[in-house]
């Protein structure tokens, strides 16, 4: 059998030899439809003995040789640890829900900050604030009691495109854009820069890179994938790991390097129909060759942690898949680091809950991400241990793996990371981000050689993405789902418009922003910047690849601009290729800009000519995914392709793109009120045309801080909001409409307004629901009586008969807003799953129907 020699890893002194079984060289035939459901058995695969699996396994065999000195150190430490300390090591809590004192008292092994979580809840927390909390957390972990040895803490963060959760950090393009560059050296440099940023805040572990091979663009995490081509993902994923941790050898994992995470094992990008956390329905050889291919290279690169996927394979959740986590990953692939579970992912296993799940531990999860309910999870583990149900050998294996990684990472030598008072190398990181933007842009159309534009001319810049750094950065930017209209939260970033304006001004041209400028401005050319709003997992899933299906805001903008009879350049911001035939037809040039991050000037570099009139830089980006020629898949489950993987024009390309077929456009949705069934208004995100507004109640002159909100979990991560009222003024959680809607049909159908809520403290007595139906039309309904027996910390569902709104004066035919919770007192309440439900008034908690 052929073998591959792998260099010795310096600090860990780990050497792996990769031996490929003859059957492991599995190609994906051109005719093979790897996305379609297969006839493979849906029965979950149980653990297999290595002796029977090895000969025919499609997974390469990697033999890990450990460092005896590290192993002696770990064994000695493990022998002196109490049960309570061992259990603490496998638990990871979120910084909003744990204190340094609790880290010490419960002997926790790790903490994390989720997207949108900051020291003191301050989204503008300074680097020094991060370092201060890090020092207190890490120091607390070392204060062992009862004779237990001191064990350092690990702090993990999702720095998936730069240190994207930190105020003032450089935000790099997302992986989809880096996949368009196909530049491993660039990705490695970005990994190094990200590590420097993360280490500067006193954090030692990054939950990146994502090694998903996304095969269906309807998946809301497609932008976290480098490509649909596993070879590209393998190469760039390895480069990212080396950038974060260092090359195996000298200086590996030494400051300012941080631990990387290969995620999500395995198949997260291959779920049926692109459903987030869904099921992967392919045979094992395809799973290994497509979705598993990046992992051997990641292990060879020295990755020390692997995150389990929320998804399933052949019906079995990965968090409970012993065969893949233990037999394959830790056995065949020789991975001797530790497996971290995803956010409460263990709670999705049959028979498990967020607070109790031995099955995931037995399957191979070594550390459990239990952000909020970690105390109850710890209690259940200790109870299982006392009753003899906790497999102590498996617990010791998990703890041994965690201690091994902490030792390799140098945490026992420097248990409290040395942070800094500010982010390092800002100018260099900014220049690197700008370079990454330039290399990632893909030119899809340039009819008549419109580009590059003369910066000395008159240019109109329009579109909701033109001057919005949050929109151009996408999800996982200052918040889990990203932000919009928040340029002040990016003090060192530049919008695309700002980058264009700077260069136009320097060239003596004139630039204006927005359609309103046309009242006294006649441009020579128009740049339209538009695309997807920020999103992350779950909320980013779509049923169709049509951009703005049924709403057509950008298309309407382009139609209006067409009347100018000037060249139109479209800059399309998106986390994935989408069906944009109508928008392309109305554009003379069309640029796929992906999600470029905070350096909008990089886009300007590609659109505008230099002083000599020639292009400053040629387009080098090539599609990492095929661009769809239809919004929905064909009968075989595949999307027709307009442009294939690897396509992209440069300035030497002279052929024009002809008109594209627009007949697949969805009908315009003028009337959005469903004629039958329930209507979901909010399920983690407000559903169009509703907008979720959390702040001072209508008519209140009060600061926005009157009411604040952060993501919370009801059924899945982030599908709820935890809302805090300061008590300074009346605040509300409102579902608002831009224009009145006629909901009279719901009133006739005995409908209720239904939502789930969980009081986090005693409910205020003045809690009420308000409605707005135009000038002089509004009212309020008290919720106190219906909720008086609701216990703190428990979710419940509240049904409010729409007839009660009518009785209170509402005009359902002209409704403009529903403030589902209003109070002027201090309160903390989580809310989820707001909807209108037909034929439910007879059993409503607040009933007014006759």
Steps between C-alpha positions, in 0.01 A plus 500: 500500500629853428606707799546870567769628732383776730741741672550479877289749698737697722329577831292187503762285334221328316582321179230347288540260213216489255434165341238488232320171459451401141130552531551848644580658167137568422422741223168676454390404151380782279172320454450441872236718661641533850224733614203277421362253755664160469375145536750440778350357815359765732584288803758674714847350486620363830858490618712260294818323610803641323604154384185453293470859381858574403532303177199656330483835679479806276673700773881533495689345788712740707722375779569756770817469709467688825767680701586284807585807708158656431324171573682452833406853599133443410481161672646641822258792495202275430591269790476792744168640381173460686182391325362852528806648333489246218135578433577872505767456234252372241259794544511829308281789621418832329641820653152654536400209722810436709720706732868459587389390845291222345790395275700453821223345709385252237851432359386566143734413220390755243289805420393655173352821374227453243430737212370825648635426848745746655661580836235672709255468211668803338519472120765773502715334764863605466780251452598568861152389613542168321846456650375584849221240484740246351749552782228462762358185337838334447626593845188364664549163330840465665364539852446132564358378827486172693853408397418486131771608254467837328384463140492793255187613323428507127296791359346442157358753252357504148757718321391365164606797284730696724422568865151588381340534844736772622439873456759650266641172369580447132231282343626295205291360213304187585623158387285500186699802382833345598401193301472726196864602546630141515804652669624283786773746590240776539278280718797407713587868548143577603514212749818647646346848523187358663710314756681824586167677555355216709813462715504876562166471682624219726315223315681179410263297281321575174202301371629511141545409222181351360589203278149451363476407134172674425308318228166683515498880505164511673694427819527812716864430587625465142713813538700327773613244240799568277349312206288213374828343384652290781851552361470878544355459851781263591775733382358821645384334822849372564641846428261659750600253773870561441437874508325478836724244670827524312667240283561169680855531617677784677277771654186289452225632731734755653363854556343673319369176350168360621330162482297435185187286460413287199122509468245356470573129488362375274271578206353830616513634144329198347159490665198410291363813327748715693301493824707626791566226756332257260579149378781397266370224272804372318693172518807484722747515212348830384488629857870424536615621159295821484420617851771317691786578263619822673545333841811286444681811374375694804633231734829494310515878549478444876143606575428426866122532524218380278142619540218251451232593249137569583411293192426130463628228273246243386265611777741498796609828657874558493512588870393142567684324215757277666614343174593833340624686808688217667572223249566726201624835635690379806576155363559491123605867476715485812364823650629523858376849584148549633152525350296802603123489467316786332261733682274263702531252213489204737148600599374405153570129549196276555449446871733786590447852624729801520564416865538121476667297225734211572450373145708783350786436741494130418494578129818707517418861592773603745398854594141621517400849395218569746484879494225569752391174664847376595421477872215254448710310247778468755255382764365228273851373418590480867176321576571247225848448644366436849246253362760315293354601164787730395771299320808609695743366240333716237496804731873453562562476126315826436686681781833353386444639149412845636807506728719384212387793285546748784853368554586516131363853479737611774225594742671332794806716431298819454156431648388865488537628142690825459255733328567849371349844548405528133472291187840445334620575147181683401645660185644170378174317567302769318730474199468121506120522511499743208720265300267208581201699374676582173595139437156362586274705271368307200406685184199329339405761241675797340308578184660762283803515729316729744752428773720651624319830551675835473532637856520850357143476373165547672392183679176426684518229766170346611360197678453397862843334504691805378564664836438218748808327642285252690318387188821464301652293784212251536416270789734427790592868519455668841203270546417142411262602221696813408393865512367768263500879500776507760802667341585663833576153635786467249733788595781372280294366211401655170180449307509435127370851439770650723767315306360621168457857623860519617638400161259712300585807707872438451449478123299823482170331421165533674308233685156507660317249718137398454223554246404828662820650360352482151300815568808710421755250371543334160740207530718349233464154656316328783633249753219304670599310814238256625460141614411276791451639848724343768404158633649194663398139548132414507379845405703488181331191355289568191255299291598667173823647365312791344627828642218697667237259369170684477623826652737632228626812679837494324340421166264794537801721577679382186187558292483859621869553432460361150314816406826693534645314201840492668725199563393304809753297698348256751704401805324198646549424870413143590612196694432276201426510128131577441266508201523862385413485128273808520762705684777389261288597201466853634872534571776579253753351740438257785750425778460225761649672806397233755527632858819707489521614863611838629729600213255637242789684337605168347184505289580853380847380398339261252229727358699819440787567262833639609651838405612359162147391414587130522365255756673517837464123541365229273222270616653171617214354706341180374170348611538260795145376436299468180271795427141378458306531176171431680361585843393145579659162431415270213325168553833332581561744785780689325493871414561588134820703461536840336871514583701206630750477783814684393325750274593867510578773250805723489562813297635293213163326465312675223180300448174666609230319695167486316153533652413235758162330536289660775191280481584318825444819702261452789180709486518833678362472853278803535261329743705311757216385723459121467152387407520184711708342773711665767719803439843502662598856595823425689699177535846627582465776242201710401337370184424753223318733498526508880796669670603430859562822693622480860527837671298781656125465452330705229485864608765463772788746490757273659845361420531175309656345812151500657464152350779272379495151352734214431454162328361219715406138437154345499512203261823573312788741544396863467130445423396724793583840646583570864365851561603724790302806609696753709190654658610850394208536259233294328656253259353253254563196282320597181428334168463796268377547143615760250142531369163392646382146433151356504489215753124485502503148357682375808240662724223323308683168533506497882875566505729571790829682540728231643848535641729319742654680795722418794523738797861526616381675817160581651272646234405868536138567589457754220600261218269561207449460127448808283389543142523778245249543220570854384425850619264494796476121490683304767454329829635277771415160652632401842682166509534479879199278569590249230860476622463523877589134562794487258812378685838664451735317262231293328379540143128525439274580205253790514197518268315831465167499317508762222145586603653649815691747283177595323324537834778736609451715191725345234420530130636171368459619142768768548744353749846659508667347804473254786697570817478154651660599831500850650606607849638804680662292776818301529459162335687223320288282273593266215262482203476261205283367220250783443224409258135537405315169537157438348218313676657517846294770675279251684791389718684834525648617830338839437166432335248758380314320219131445559 
